[in-house]
Amino acid sequence: MVLISSAQRETTPDELERTPVERPPAVPAQRPSRAVDPEILKLRDELDSYYTRIVVLHEEPLDEALRVLSSISARVTQIRSEIMRAGDHRQLQHLRTGELDPLLQQIDRQFKFVSRLISMSELDWNMARGQ
């Protein structure tokens, strides 16, 4: 009688069905890392500082708030036009659509709020004077 080791013996189909299959661990899909241009990082920091400035704008006198909004709007518009001139630069276009345009919309909204507050102050003043 010849003994056949389990390594030499043929596997039956039933045994194949019961044999657990070892699968490699799942690796999450990763996008290729893209280095962000240092100039874009500087622009993002600048835009963040504008958002921070807008948040505390309610502490300013109304006329100063309008000046601040005007200056931020001018600078953001300048950045936007430079990006438009740069052409088809993917990171810059993402910065424009994802960060600059929403910031300009926020500036416009804040301008409307401050303008309404000025109008209400003027109305209060006129009512106090009896006009």
C-alpha positions in Angstrom: 0.0 0.0 0.0 1.3 3.4 -1.1 0.5 6.3 1.0 -0.3 9.5 -0.9 0.2 12.7 0.9 -2.4 15.3 0.8 -0.2 17.5 -1.3 0.0 14.8 -4.0 -3.7 13.8 -3.9 -6.1 15.2 -6.4 -8.8 17.6 -5.1 -12.4 16.6 -5.8 -14.9 19.2 -7.0 -16.8 19.0 -3.7 -13.6 19.8 -1.9 -13.0 22.8 -4.2 -16.3 24.3 -3.3 -15.6 24.0 0.4 -12.1 25.4 0.2 -12.0 29.0 1.3 -10.4 31.3 -1.2 -7.9 33.7 0.1 -8.3 37.1 -1.4 -5.9 39.9 -1.1 -7.0 42.7 1.2 -9.0 45.4 -0.5 -7.0 48.5 -1.3 -9.0 51.7 -1.5 -8.9 53.4 -4.9 -6.6 56.4 -4.7 -6.3 59.3 -7.0 -2.9 60.2 -8.2 -1.7 62.9 -5.9 -1.4 66.3 -7.5 0.9 68.8 -6.1 -0.8 72.1 -5.4 1.0 75.1 -6.8 2.5 77.3 -4.0 0.9 80.4 -5.6 -2.5 78.8 -5.4 -1.9 78.1 -1.7 -1.0 81.7 -1.2 -4.2 82.8 -3.0 -6.2 80.5 -0.8 -4.7 82.0 2.3 -5.5 85.4 1.1 -9.1 84.4 0.4 -9.4 82.9 3.8 -8.3 86.2 5.3 -11.0 87.9 3.4 -13.7 85.5 4.7 -12.4 86.1 8.2 -12.6 89.9 7.7 -16.2 89.6 6.4 -17.2 87.6 9.5 -16.2 90.4 11.9 -17.5 93.1 9.6 -20.6 93.7 11.8 -18.3 95.2 14.4 -17.3 98.0 12.1 -19.2 101.3 11.6 -21.4 101.0 8.5 -19.3 103.4 6.3 -16.1 101.5 7.2 -17.9 98.2 6.4 -18.7 99.5 2.9 -15.1 100.5 2.4 -13.8 97.1 3.4 -16.3 95.3 1.2 -15.3 97.6 -1.7 -11.6 96.9 -1.3 -12.1 93.1 -0.9 -14.3 93.1 -4.0 -11.7 95.0 -6.0 -8.9 92.6 -5.1 -11.0 89.4 -5.6 -12.1 90.7 -9.0 -8.5 91.4 -9.9 -7.5 87.9 -8.9 -10.4 86.5 -10.9 -9.4 88.4 -14.1 -5.8 87.3 -13.8 -7.1 83.7 -13.6 -9.2 84.2 -16.6 -6.2 85.5 -18.5 -4.2 82.4 -17.4 -6.2 80.3 -19.7 -6.9 76.6 -19.2 -5.1 75.9 -16.0 -7.2 73.3 -14.2 -6.2 74.2 -10.6 -6.8 77.9 -11.2 -10.2 77.3 -12.8 -11.1 75.2 -9.8 -10.0 78.0 -7.5 -12.1 80.5 -9.5 -15.3 78.4 -9.6 -15.0 76.9 -6.1 -13.7 79.8 -4.1 -13.5 83.1 -5.9 -17.0 83.2 -7.3 -18.7 82.2 -4.0 -16.7 84.8 -2.3 -17.8 87.5 -4.7 -21.4 86.4 -4.1 -20.9 86.7 -0.4 -19.4 90.1 -0.8 -22.5 91.2 -2.8 -24.8 89.8 -0.2 -22.9 91.6 2.6 -23.0 94.8 0.6 -26.8 94.5 0.4 -27.1 93.9 4.1 -24.9 96.9 5.0 -26.8 99.1 2.5 -30.1 98.2 4.1 -28.7 99.0 7.5 -27.6 102.4 6.3 -31.0 103.0 4.8 -32.6 102.0 8.1 -30.3 104.3 10.0 -31.1 107.2 7.7 -34.8 106.5 8.2 -34.4 106.4 11.9 -32.5 109.7 11.8 -35.2 111.4 9.7 -37.9 110.1 12.0 -36.1 111.4 15.0 -35.8 114.9 13.4 -39.5 114.8 12.6 -39.3 114.5 8.8 
